[in-house]
Amino acid sequence: MPETISSKHIYKGSIFDIRVDTVREGELEYERDIIAHPGSGVIVPVYEDGTVALVRQYRHAAGKSLLEIPAGSLDEGESPETGARRELEEEIGVTAENFEQIAAFYVSPGFLTEKMFVFLASGLKETSQSLDDDEIVEIERISFERAFEMIRSGEIEDAKTIVGLTIAGARYGHGL
């Protein structure tokens, strides 16, 4: 296994940190730029009528609004399920009686430590949204069939949303 010889922290942010690691693998030494992120809780909320709740929000890095399943960064020491349940209520304004992890994946492991934990939520009960000050979202409920049409046409471009909807849709007998 490669060995991390040193880590130099070069940026501390509110969402992620950046460091440069020096790694030794056998006789070879090299540097890797790493974005350290605590991970994310991601939710596919499915209502009794079979529709899925998505959020449309502006994503500055993409330069446009994207339609996504709800998600958010985990707090320090927070379990993925606890974080995902918190985000579900904050963004959509519902709680879930049934909550099951259906996937976990690294977003871009070449330079990013973020791991996303995807949950299927059902048995939804309305509460109220509790958005962060900088969150401006519109909730859209659509069928799995419509979601898959939007994936195929390129209207849904977000990877976590494509992964989450594909896996959850298969549970409900739908597929791309």
N, CA, C and O atoms as a DFTB+ gen file, in Angstrom:
704 C
 N C O
     1  1       0.839      -1.196       0.000
     2  2       0.000       0.000       0.000
     3  2       0.878       1.252       0.000
     4  3       1.901       1.291       0.684
     5  1       0.488       2.260      -0.754
     6  2       1.196       3.530      -0.698
     7  2       1.114       4.129       0.699
     8  3       0.163       3.880       1.439
     9  1       2.121       4.919       1.048
    10  2       2.206       5.537       2.373
    11  2       2.203       7.054       2.217
    12  3       2.941       7.607       1.401
    13  1       1.364       7.719       3.010
    14  2       1.364       9.181       3.018
    15  2       2.506       9.638       3.920
    16  3       2.514       9.361       5.120
    17  1       3.465      10.339       3.329
    18  2       4.636      10.801       4.060
    19  2       4.343      12.105       4.782
    20  3       4.770      12.315       5.917
    21  1       3.598      12.988       4.095
    22  2       3.250      14.270       4.711
    23  2       1.997      14.838       4.059
    24  3       1.633      14.480       2.939
    25  1       1.351      15.732       4.795
    26  2       0.183      16.456       4.288
    27  2       0.368      17.925       4.637
    28  3       0.651      18.281       5.780
    29  1       0.202      18.762       3.630
    30  2       0.297      20.205       3.850
    31  2      -1.085      20.792       3.578
    32  3      -1.571      20.755       2.448
    33  1      -1.715      21.335       4.623
    34  2      -3.040      21.936       4.493
    35  2      -2.879      23.343       3.926
    36  3      -2.176      24.177       4.497
    37  1      -3.542      23.597       2.794
    38  2      -3.354      24.896       2.139
    39  2      -4.618      25.750       2.106
    40  3      -4.557      26.932       1.768
    41  1      -5.776      25.158       2.459
    42  2      -7.015      25.940       2.461
    43  2      -8.014      25.291       3.399
    44  3      -8.192      24.073       3.378
    45  1      -8.670      26.102       4.226
    46  2      -9.742      25.623       5.092
    47  2     -10.981      26.415       4.745
    48  3     -11.016      27.633       4.920
    49  1     -11.988      25.738       4.260
    50  2     -13.223      26.397       3.849
    51  2     -14.403      25.956       4.688
    52  3     -14.264      25.151       5.608
    53  1     -15.562      26.492       4.361
    54  2     -16.767      26.137       5.099
    55  2     -17.347      24.800       4.649
    56  3     -18.073      24.160       5.409
    57  1     -17.039      24.368       3.425
    58  2     -17.587      23.119       2.906
    59  2     -16.499      22.058       2.723
    60  3     -16.767      20.868       2.895
    61  1     -15.293      22.467       2.380
    62  2     -14.207      21.521       2.163
    63  2     -12.881      22.178       2.484
    64  3     -12.785      23.400       2.588
    65  1     -11.859      21.348       2.639
    66  2     -10.487      21.795       2.846
    67  2      -9.651      21.259       1.688
    68  3     -10.039      20.305       1.013
    69  1      -8.493      21.892       1.470
    70  2      -7.578      21.413       0.432
    71  2      -6.219      21.164       1.067
    72  3      -5.735      21.957       1.875
    73  1      -5.617      20.047       0.686
    74  2      -4.278      19.710       1.169
    75  2      -3.468      19.116       0.027
    76  3      -4.011      18.665      -0.981
    77  1      -2.160      19.128       0.214
    78  2      -1.255      18.468      -0.725
    79  2      -0.567      17.353       0.048
    80  3       0.142      17.600       1.024
    81  1      -0.785      16.127      -0.400
    82  2      -0.172      14.958       0.236
    83  2       1.047      14.527      -0.553
    84  3       1.032      14.510      -1.784
    85  1       2.102      14.180       0.164
    86  2       3.262      13.539      -0.445
    87  2       3.133      12.047      -0.153
    88  3       2.995      11.634       0.999
    89  1       3.180      11.256      -1.209
    90  2       2.913       9.822      -1.110
    91  2       4.142       9.045      -1.575
    92  3       4.812       9.428      -2.534
    93  1       4.422       7.949      -0.878
    94  2       5.499       7.038      -1.292
    95  2       4.870       5.696      -1.641
    96  3       4.097       5.119      -0.876
    97  1       5.235       5.227      -2.828
    98  2       4.770       3.916      -3.289
    99  2       6.001       3.187      -3.800
   100  3       6.467       3.420      -4.915
   101  1       6.519       2.289      -2.951
   102  2       7.786       1.629      -3.272
   103  2       8.893       2.672      -3.254
   104  3       9.081       3.366      -2.255
   105  1       9.622       2.784      -4.353
   106  2      10.701       3.763      -4.467
   107  2      10.218       5.112      -5.011
   108  3      10.973       6.084      -5.031
   109  1       8.988       5.164      -5.440
   110  2       8.430       6.356      -6.083
   111  2       7.776       7.275      -5.057
   112  3       7.011       6.819      -4.207
   113  1       8.080       8.579      -5.140
   114  2       7.398       9.589      -4.328
   115  2       6.709      10.568      -5.256
   116  3       7.258      10.950      -6.289
   117  1       5.497      10.977      -4.883
   118  2       4.745      11.930      -5.699
   119  2       3.791      12.719      -4.820
   120  3       3.531      12.348      -3.675
   121  1       3.270      13.814      -5.369
   122  2       2.312      14.655      -4.653
   123  2       0.926      14.495      -5.250
   124  3       0.766      14.262      -6.448
   125  1      -0.083      14.628      -4.379
   126  2      -1.477      14.600      -4.812
   127  2      -2.212      15.763      -4.149
   128  3      -2.139      15.948      -2.934
   129  1      -2.915      16.536      -4.962
   130  2      -3.792      17.584      -4.447
   131  2      -5.098      16.914      -4.049
   132  3      -5.702      16.197      -4.847
   133  1      -5.534      17.146      -2.813
   134  2      -6.719      16.484      -2.282
   135  2      -7.712      17.516      -1.750
   136  3      -7.351      18.405      -0.980
   137  1      -8.965      17.382      -2.174
   138  2     -10.053      18.165      -1.598
   139  2     -10.713      17.257      -0.567
   140  3     -11.262      16.208      -0.904
   141  1     -10.651      17.680       0.701
   142  2     -11.213      16.887       1.794
   143  2     -12.629      17.367       2.101
   144  3     -12.848      18.534       2.427
   145  1     -13.570      16.458       1.992
   146  2     -14.992      16.756       2.197
   147  2     -15.568      15.698       3.137
   148  3     -15.207      14.528       3.018
   149  1     -16.455      16.071       4.071
   150  2     -16.946      15.113       5.068
   151  2     -17.924      14.065       4.551
   152  3     -18.282      13.149       5.291
   153  1     -18.359      14.175       3.310
   154  2     -19.339      13.238       2.768
   155  2     -20.712      13.880       2.721
   156  3     -20.928      14.956       3.278
   157  1     -21.637      13.206       2.050
   158  2     -22.977      13.764       1.858
   159  2     -24.048      12.716       2.059
   160  3     -23.864      11.537       1.756
   161  1     -25.172      13.176       2.578
   162  2     -26.381      12.366       2.661
   163  2     -27.277      12.742       1.495
   164  3     -27.549      13.924       1.282
   165  1     -27.736      11.767       0.746
   166  2     -28.507      11.974      -0.476
   167  2     -29.794      11.162      -0.357
   168  3     -29.770      10.029       0.125
   169  1     -30.916      11.734      -0.793
   170  2     -32.195      11.080      -0.573
   171  2     -33.040      11.039      -1.842
   172  3     -33.129      12.026      -2.573
   173  1     -33.661       9.882      -2.096
   174  2     -34.679       9.756      -3.133
   175  2     -36.016       9.634      -2.400
   176  3     -36.383       8.543      -1.962
   177  1     -36.752      10.753      -2.262
   178  2     -38.030      10.701      -1.537
   179  2     -39.175      10.299      -2.471
   180  3     -39.466      10.987      -3.450
   181  1     -39.817       9.169      -2.148
   182  2     -40.883       8.636      -2.993
   183  2     -42.210       8.728      -2.234
   184  3     -42.352       8.193      -1.134
   185  1     -43.167       9.411      -2.842
   186  2     -44.497       9.588      -2.248
   187  2     -45.375       8.375      -2.534
   188  3     -45.047       7.540      -3.377
   189  1     -46.493       8.292      -1.822
   190  2     -47.450       7.184      -1.980
   191  2     -47.930       7.039      -3.422
   192  3     -48.191       5.927      -3.883
   193  1     -48.048       8.165      -4.137
   194  2     -48.533       8.109      -5.526
   195  2     -47.439       7.726      -6.522
   196  3     -47.672       7.720      -7.731
   197  1     -46.246       7.406      -6.016
   198  2     -45.152       6.980      -6.884
   199  2     -44.316       8.106      -7.454
   200  3     -43.369       7.857      -8.199
   201  1     -44.653       9.348      -7.113
   202  2     -43.830      10.458      -7.590
   203  2     -42.612      10.638      -6.691
   204  3     -42.591      10.198      -5.541
   205  1     -41.614      11.287      -7.241
   206  2     -40.360      11.553      -6.543
   207  2     -40.209      13.065      -6.409
   208  3     -40.499      13.813      -7.342
   209  1     -39.752      13.504      -5.240
   210  2     -39.511      14.931      -5.026
   211  2     -38.072      15.262      -5.394
   212  3     -37.130      14.624      -4.922
   213  1     -37.921      16.269      -6.244
   214  2     -36.607      16.783      -6.621
   215  2     -36.575      18.267      -6.301
   216  3     -37.618      18.899      -6.130
   217  1     -35.381      18.815      -6.222
   218  2     -35.232      20.253      -5.995
   219  2     -34.516      20.874      -7.180
   220  3     -33.540      20.329      -7.696
   221  1     -35.015      22.012      -7.597
   222  2     -34.354      22.774      -8.645
   223  2     -33.663      23.939      -7.945
   224  3     -34.288      24.715      -7.222
   225  1     -32.360      24.039      -8.179
   226  2     -31.609      25.138      -7.569
   227  2     -30.448      25.551      -8.460
   228  3     -29.914      24.762      -9.239
   229  1     -30.078      26.818      -8.314
   230  2     -28.956      27.346      -9.082
   231  2     -27.658      26.781      -8.521
   232  3     -27.425      26.810      -7.312
   233  1     -26.825      26.271      -9.407
   234  2     -25.509      25.743      -9.047
   235  2     -24.470      26.595      -9.753
   236  3     -24.303      26.512     -10.970
   237  1     -23.779      27.410      -8.981
   238  2     -22.858      28.377      -9.571
   239  2     -21.745      27.710     -10.376
   240  3     -21.365      28.210     -11.435
   241  1     -21.217      26.582      -9.882
   242  2     -20.139      25.899     -10.619
   243  2     -20.604      25.445     -11.999
   244  3     -19.819      25.445     -12.947
   245  1     -21.863      25.061     -12.117
   246  2     -22.415      24.645     -13.414
   247  2     -22.901      25.841     -14.226
   248  3     -23.063      25.748     -15.443
   249  1     -23.131      26.960     -13.552
   250  2     -23.594      28.166     -14.230
   251  2     -25.058      28.129     -14.616
   252  3     -25.488      28.862     -15.507
   253  1     -25.836      27.271     -13.942
   254  2     -27.259      27.174     -14.255
   255  2     -27.992      26.439     -13.139
   256  3     -27.379      25.896     -12.219
   257  1     -29.308      26.435     -13.242
   258  2     -30.129      25.685     -12.298
   259  2     -30.170      24.227     -12.722
   260  3     -30.275      23.914     -13.908
   261  1     -30.086      23.340     -11.740
   262  2     -30.140      21.903     -11.993
   263  2     -31.280      21.280     -11.195
   264  3     -31.630      21.763     -10.118
   265  1     -31.844      20.223     -11.720
   266  2     -32.863      19.455     -11.027
   267  2     -32.167      18.262     -10.377
   268  3     -31.523      17.460     -11.053
   269  1     -32.305      18.156      -9.052
   270  2     -31.556      17.163      -8.288
   271  2     -32.416      16.520      -7.217
   272  3     -33.423      17.087      -6.794
   273  1     -32.013      15.330      -6.780
   274  2     -32.598      14.777      -5.566
   275  2     -31.974      15.543      -4.399
   276  3     -30.854      16.039      -4.521
   277  1     -32.679      15.648      -3.271
   278  2     -32.130      16.408      -2.153
   279  2     -30.859      15.779      -1.586
   280  3     -30.711      14.557      -1.556
   281  1     -29.952      16.634      -1.140
   282  2     -28.678      16.163      -0.594
   283  2     -28.030      17.284       0.195
   284  3     -28.375      18.455       0.042
   285  1     -27.095      16.908       1.032
   286  2     -26.339      17.908       1.762
   287  2     -25.131      17.308       2.441
   288  3     -25.064      16.102       2.677
   289  1     -24.182      18.161       2.750
   290  2     -22.957      17.730       3.423
   291  2     -23.258      17.256       4.838
   292  3     -24.133      17.787       5.522
   293  1     -22.514      16.248       5.253
   294  2     -22.639      15.757       6.621
   295  2     -21.918      16.687       7.571
   296  3     -20.872      17.244       7.236
   297  1     -22.472      16.853       8.746
   298  2     -21.807      17.617       9.793
   299  2     -20.725      16.748      10.428
   300  3     -20.762      15.522      10.323
   301  1     -19.779      17.381      11.076
   302  2     -18.684      16.674      11.749
   303  2     -19.232      15.582      12.664
   304  3     -20.026      15.866      13.561
   305  1     -18.810      14.325      12.441
   306  2     -19.202      13.205      13.282
   307  2     -20.620      12.695      13.054
   308  3     -21.057      11.777      13.748
   309  1     -21.339      13.262      12.109
   310  2     -22.723      12.877      11.852
   311  2     -22.778      11.614      10.990
   312  3     -22.007      11.477      10.040
   313  1     -23.675      10.706      11.315
   314  2     -23.823       9.509      10.491
   315  2     -24.512       9.877       9.179
   316  3     -25.271      10.845       9.127
   317  1     -24.252       9.110       8.119
   318  2     -24.915       9.398       6.842
   319  2     -26.443       9.395       6.947
   320  3     -27.100      10.249       6.352
   321  1     -27.013       8.453       7.689
   322  2     -28.479       8.411       7.802
   323  2     -29.014       9.635       8.536
   324  3     -30.015      10.217       8.116
   325  1     -28.370      10.030       9.614
   326  2     -28.819      11.208      10.363
   327  2     -28.747      12.449       9.479
   328  3     -29.679      13.253       9.458
   329  1     -27.649      12.605       8.752
   330  2     -27.502      13.754       7.863
   331  2     -28.527      13.752       6.749
   332  3     -29.081      14.797       6.407
   333  1     -28.785      12.577       6.178
   334  2     -29.761      12.476       5.099
   335  2     -31.164      12.780       5.603
   336  3     -31.927      13.466       4.922
   337  1     -31.514      12.287       6.774
   338  2     -32.839      12.587       7.348
   339  2     -32.981      14.092       7.600
   340  3     -34.035      14.674       7.339
   341  1     -31.925      14.709       8.102
   342  2     -31.938      16.158       8.349
   343  2     -32.150      16.911       7.042
   344  3     -32.980      17.818       6.975
   345  1     -31.406      16.542       6.008
   346  2     -31.523      17.224       4.719
   347  2     -32.898      17.035       4.089
   348  3     -33.426      17.958       3.469
   349  1     -33.479      15.855       4.241
   350  2     -34.808      15.590       3.695
   351  2     -35.828      16.570       4.279
   352  3     -36.629      17.153       3.549
   353  1     -35.789      16.740       5.577
   354  2     -36.747      17.655       6.208
   355  2     -36.429      19.109       5.879
   356  3     -37.338      19.896       5.616
   357  1     -35.149      19.473       5.892
   358  2     -34.763      20.856       5.586
   359  2     -35.155      21.257       4.173
   360  3     -35.736      22.324       3.974
   361  1     -34.846      20.414       3.186
   362  2     -35.042      20.793       1.783
   363  2     -36.446      20.530       1.258
   364  3     -36.989      21.344       0.511
   365  1     -37.034      19.409       1.636
   366  2     -38.337      19.025       1.089
   367  2     -39.471      19.317       2.072
   368  3     -40.605      19.549       1.654
   369  1     -39.176      19.307       3.367
   370  2     -40.219      19.538       4.364
   371  2     -41.019      18.290       4.670
   372  3     -42.226      18.362       4.903
   373  1     -40.344      17.128       4.670
   374  2     -40.998      15.868       5.027
   375  2     -40.058      15.030       5.896
   376  3     -38.840      15.201       5.875
   377  1     -40.663      14.126       6.654
   378  2     -39.916      13.081       7.345
   379  2     -40.313      11.759       6.690
   380  3     -41.306      11.691       5.966
   381  1     -39.534      10.716       6.948
   382  2     -39.796       9.415       6.310
   383  2     -39.913       8.313       7.349
   384  3     -39.073       8.186       8.239
   385  1     -40.964       7.524       7.222
   386  2     -41.141       6.359       8.082
   387  2     -40.148       5.270       7.693
   388  3     -39.584       4.598       8.557
   389  1     -39.935       5.097       6.384
   390  2     -39.015       4.074       5.869
   391  2     -37.799       4.748       5.248
   392  3     -37.926       5.669       4.441
   393  1     -36.624       4.275       5.636
   394  2     -35.379       4.886       5.195
   395  2     -34.372       3.776       4.990
   396  3     -34.018       3.079       5.941
   397  1     -33.898       3.597       3.750
   398  2     -32.996       2.496       3.442
   399  2     -31.843       2.980       2.566
   400  3     -32.064       3.636       1.548
   401  1     -30.620       2.655       2.963
   402  2     -29.477       3.009       2.127
   403  2     -29.466       2.105       0.909
   404  3     -29.531       0.881       1.027
   405  1     -29.383       2.733      -0.284
   406  2     -29.398       1.952      -1.527
   407  2     -28.100       2.074      -2.324
   408  3     -27.900       1.341      -3.292
   409  1     -27.224       2.987      -1.929
   410  2     -25.946       3.131      -2.635
   411  2     -24.989       3.975      -1.798
   412  3     -25.405       4.732      -0.922
   413  1     -23.727       3.828      -2.084
   414  2     -22.678       4.682      -1.532
   415  2     -21.555       4.696      -2.561
   416  3     -21.143       3.646      -3.053
   417  1     -21.065       5.881      -2.883
   418  2     -20.033       5.967      -3.907
   419  2     -19.177       7.211      -3.705
   420  3     -19.616       8.204      -3.124
   421  1     -17.938       7.129      -4.202
   422  2     -17.049       8.288      -4.210
   423  2     -17.371       9.124      -5.438
   424  3     -17.578       8.591      -6.528
   425  1     -17.410      10.420      -5.254
   426  2     -17.781      11.329      -6.333
   427  2     -16.688      11.387      -7.398
   428  3     -16.966      11.217      -8.585
   429  1     -15.466      11.625      -6.983
   430  2     -14.336      11.709      -7.908
   431  2     -13.067      11.382      -7.127
   432  3     -12.351      12.295      -6.715
   433  1     -12.771      10.091      -6.913
   434  2     -11.722       9.676      -5.990
   435  2     -10.293      10.008      -6.397
   436  3      -9.361       9.745      -5.637
   437  1     -10.108      10.569      -7.561
   438  2      -8.764      10.971      -7.955
   439  2      -8.248      12.167      -7.169
   440  3      -7.038      12.356      -7.045
   441  1      -9.165      12.977      -6.635
   442  2      -8.734      14.171      -5.900
   443  2      -9.708      14.598      -4.798
   444  3      -9.418      15.542      -4.063
   445  1     -10.844      13.932      -4.668
   446  2     -11.887      14.354      -3.743
   447  2     -12.233      13.212      -2.794
   448  3     -12.489      12.094      -3.241
   449  1     -12.244      13.484      -1.473
   450  2     -12.555      12.433      -0.493
   451  2     -14.052      12.218      -0.308
   452  3     -14.452      11.265       0.361
   453  1     -14.889      13.079      -0.886
   454  2     -16.333      12.994      -0.648
   455  2     -16.909      11.643      -1.072
   456  3     -16.689      11.164      -2.184
   457  1     -17.655      11.050      -0.137
   458  2     -18.414       9.839      -0.414
   459  2     -19.889      10.193      -0.218
   460  3     -20.261      10.796       0.789
   461  1     -20.710       9.820      -1.173
   462  2     -22.144      10.087      -1.097
   463  2     -22.869       8.816      -0.684
   464  3     -22.613       7.735      -1.214
   465  1     -23.773       8.967       0.268
   466  2     -24.582       7.872       0.778
   467  2     -26.023       8.148       0.361
   468  3     -26.621       9.137       0.786
   469  1     -26.579       7.264      -0.478
   470  2     -27.901       7.479      -1.063
   471  2     -28.939       6.626      -0.336
   472  3     -28.761       5.421      -0.162
   473  1     -30.026       7.274       0.084
   474  2     -31.100       6.612       0.805
   475  2     -32.408       6.717       0.035
   476  3     -32.691       7.727      -0.608
   477  1     -33.192       5.659       0.114
   478  2     -34.552       5.647      -0.412
   479  2     -35.466       5.951       0.770
   480  3     -35.422       5.265       1.791
   481  1     -36.297       6.987       0.623
   482  2     -37.200       7.403       1.695
   483  2     -38.641       7.246       1.235
   484  3     -39.007       7.703       0.152
   485  1     -39.461       6.597       2.062
   486  2     -40.880       6.444       1.750
   487  2     -41.663       6.536       3.060
   488  3     -41.086       6.657       4.140
   489  1     -42.985       6.477       2.938
   490  2     -43.806       6.717       4.123
   491  2     -43.618       8.158       4.571
   492  3     -43.407       8.432       5.752
   493  1     -43.697       9.076       3.610
   494  2     -43.379      10.484       3.875
   495  2     -44.519      11.185       4.597
   496  3     -45.696      10.964       4.309
   497  1     -44.135      12.039       5.547
   498  2     -45.096      12.840       6.300
   499  2     -44.673      14.299       6.217
   500  3     -43.520      14.637       6.486
   501  1     -45.608      15.155       5.844
   502  2     -45.338      16.594       5.689
   503  2     -44.992      17.230       7.028
   504  3     -45.653      16.986       8.037
   505  1     -43.940      18.052       7.019
   506  2     -43.591      18.902       8.166
   507  2     -43.448      20.306       7.593
   508  3     -44.417      20.869       7.084
   509  1     -42.259      20.872       7.671
   510  2     -42.022      22.159       7.014
   511  2     -40.556      22.265       6.639
   512  3     -39.684      21.687       7.287
   513  1     -40.304      23.019       5.575
   514  2     -38.930      23.238       5.128
   515  2     -38.184      24.086       6.152
   516  3     -38.785      24.845       6.911
   517  1     -36.881      23.941       6.155
   518  2     -36.022      24.741       7.022
   519  2     -34.725      24.990       6.258
   520  3     -33.665      24.482       6.625
   521  1     -34.827      25.773       5.198
   522  2     -33.695      25.993       4.297
   523  2     -32.620      26.857       4.937
   524  3     -32.907      27.713       5.774
   525  1     -31.363      26.615       4.525
   526  2     -30.270      27.496       4.919
   527  2     -30.486      28.858       4.268
   528  3     -31.214      28.968       3.281
   529  1     -29.858      29.894       4.815
   530  2     -30.033      31.253       4.302
   531  2     -29.694      31.383       2.823
   532  3     -30.303      32.185       2.115
   533  1     -28.722      30.597       2.349
   534  2     -28.298      30.705       0.948
   535  2     -28.938      29.658       0.052
   536  3     -28.512      29.492      -1.091
   537  1     -29.949      28.950       0.537
   538  2     -30.630      27.940      -0.276
   539  2     -31.928      28.506      -0.843
   540  3     -32.820      28.918      -0.103
   541  1     -32.012      28.517      -2.147
   542  2     -33.231      28.924      -2.839
   543  2     -33.601      27.758      -3.735
   544  3     -32.972      27.537      -4.770
   545  1     -34.620      27.014      -3.337
   546  2     -34.977      25.800      -4.081
   547  2     -36.463      25.796      -4.432
   548  3     -37.299      26.357      -3.725
   549  1     -36.750      25.147      -5.542
   550  2     -38.130      24.872      -5.937
   551  2     -38.292      23.361      -5.918
   552  3     -37.463      22.641      -6.475
   553  1     -39.341      22.878      -5.287
   554  2     -39.606      21.445      -5.231
   555  2     -40.456      21.060      -6.434
   556  3     -41.450      21.717      -6.743
   557  1     -40.053      19.990      -7.106
   558  2     -40.813      19.455      -8.234
   559  2     -41.046      17.975      -7.994
   560  3     -40.111      17.227      -7.707
   561  1     -42.298      17.559      -8.113
   562  2     -42.628      16.138      -7.997
   563  2     -42.912      15.591      -9.383
   564  3     -43.743      16.119     -10.121
   565  1     -42.199      14.515      -9.723
   566  2     -42.373      13.906     -11.042
   567  2     -42.396      12.385     -10.903
   568  3     -41.950      11.834      -9.897
   569  1     -42.912      11.731     -11.908
   570  2     -42.938      10.265     -11.933
   571  2     -41.546       9.743     -12.304
   572  3     -40.721      10.475     -12.850
   573  1     -41.306       8.478     -11.999
   574  2     -40.052       7.856     -12.426
   575  2     -39.952       7.869     -13.950
   576  3     -38.879       8.108     -14.503
   577  1     -41.074       7.611     -14.628
   578  2     -41.052       7.609     -16.086
   579  2     -40.571       8.951     -16.620
   580  3     -39.721       9.004     -17.508
   581  1     -41.123      10.042     -16.072
   582  2     -40.720      11.389     -16.513
   583  2     -39.253      11.643     -16.158
   584  3     -38.513      12.223     -16.952
   585  1     -38.840      11.215     -14.982
   586  2     -37.439      11.405     -14.565
   587  2     -36.492      10.714     -15.545
   588  3     -35.467      11.282     -15.923
   589  1     -36.830       9.497     -15.955
   590  2     -35.966       8.771     -16.886
   591  2     -35.956       9.421     -18.263
   592  3     -34.929       9.423     -18.941
   593  1     -37.088       9.970     -18.679
   594  2     -37.111      10.730     -19.940
   595  2     -36.160      11.922     -19.841
   596  3     -35.430      12.223     -20.785
   597  1     -36.175      12.595     -18.690
   598  2     -35.324      13.768     -18.485
   599  2     -33.845      13.394     -18.427
   600  3     -32.991      14.166     -18.865
   601  1     -33.540      12.217     -17.889
   602  2     -32.152      11.737     -17.883
   603  2     -31.706      11.462     -19.317
   604  3     -30.632      11.896     -19.732
   605  1     -32.534      10.742     -20.067
   606  2     -32.175      10.398     -21.448
   607  2     -32.015      11.633     -22.326
   608  3     -31.162      11.658     -23.213
   609  1     -32.831      12.656     -22.083
   610  2     -32.777      13.860     -22.925
   611  2     -31.704      14.852     -22.474
   612  3     -31.448      15.845     -23.155
   613  1     -31.078      14.582     -21.328
   614  2     -30.053      15.493     -20.823
   615  2     -30.596      16.613     -19.957
   616  3     -29.838      17.499     -19.560
   617  1     -31.889      16.600     -19.652
   618  2     -32.460      17.628     -18.772
   619  2     -32.004      17.444     -17.329
   620  3     -31.839      18.425     -16.603
   621  1     -31.801      16.204     -16.906
   622  2     -31.215      15.920     -15.593
   623  2     -29.759      15.579     -15.855
   624  3     -29.454      14.595     -16.530
   625  1     -28.861      16.400     -15.317
   626  2     -27.428      16.271     -15.591
   627  2     -26.600      15.919     -14.364
   628  3     -25.404      15.652     -14.483
   629  1     -27.208      15.916     -13.205
   630  2     -26.500      15.704     -11.953
   631  2     -26.277      14.214     -11.697
   632  3     -27.227      13.432     -11.714
   633  1     -25.032      13.824     -11.462
   634  2     -24.675      12.399     -11.340
   635  2     -25.358      11.716     -10.172
   636  3     -25.864      10.606     -10.336
   637  1     -25.393      12.335      -8.992
   638  2     -26.014      11.677      -7.843
   639  2     -27.496      11.441      -8.090
   640  3     -28.063      10.452      -7.626
   641  1     -28.117      12.359      -8.828
   642  2     -29.531      12.226      -9.144
   643  2     -29.752      11.080     -10.119
   644  3     -30.690      10.300      -9.956
   645  1     -28.906      10.971     -11.121
   646  2     -29.013       9.877     -12.086
   647  2     -28.821       8.534     -11.378
   648  3     -29.587       7.599     -11.608
   649  1     -27.814       8.435     -10.528
   650  2     -27.556       7.197      -9.791
   651  2     -28.730       6.870      -8.873
   652  3     -29.253       5.755      -8.905
   653  1     -29.145       7.833      -8.059
   654  2     -30.213       7.593      -7.094
   655  2     -31.521       7.208      -7.749
   656  3     -32.174       6.256      -7.322
   657  1     -31.914       7.943      -8.790
   658  2     -33.173       7.636      -9.479
   659  2     -33.127       6.278     -10.171
   660  3     -34.118       5.548     -10.171
   661  1     -31.988       5.934     -10.758
   662  2     -31.851       4.656     -11.461
   663  2     -32.011       3.487     -10.491
   664  3     -32.735       2.534     -10.780
   665  1     -31.342       3.559      -9.348
   666  2     -31.425       2.464      -8.375
   667  2     -32.807       2.418      -7.734
   668  3     -33.402       1.346      -7.622
   669  1     -33.322       3.571      -7.312
   670  2     -34.648       3.603      -6.680
   671  2     -35.729       3.194      -7.677
   672  3     -36.648       2.454      -7.325
   673  1     -35.628       3.667      -8.905
   674  2     -36.616       3.316      -9.923
   675  2     -36.702       1.824     -10.147
   676  3     -37.793       1.286     -10.340
   677  1     -35.565       1.145     -10.124
   678  2     -35.554      -0.308     -10.291
   679  2     -36.339      -0.990      -9.178
   680  3     -36.984      -2.011      -9.413
   681  1     -36.291      -0.437      -7.967
   682  2     -37.061      -0.989      -6.839
   683  2     -38.560      -0.898      -7.073
   684  3     -39.333      -1.715      -6.575
   685  1     -38.955       0.110      -7.839
   686  2     -40.376       0.337      -8.121
   687  2     -40.775      -0.166      -9.514
   688  3     -41.847       0.173     -10.015
   689  1     -39.913      -0.973     -10.133
   690  2     -40.241      -1.574     -11.411
   691  2     -40.061      -0.662     -12.610
   692  3     -40.627      -0.920     -13.672
   693  1     -39.287       0.390     -12.459
   694  2     -39.017       1.304     -13.556
   695  2     -37.539       1.253     -13.898
   696  3     -36.708       0.964     -13.037
   697  1     -37.210       1.532     -15.141
   698  2     -35.812       1.543     -15.528
   699  2     -35.572       2.432     -16.721
   700  3     -36.489       2.783     -17.463
   701  1     -34.310       2.787     -16.887
   702  2     -33.927       3.614     -18.025
   703  2     -34.155       2.834     -19.291
   704  3     -33.897       3.340     -20.383
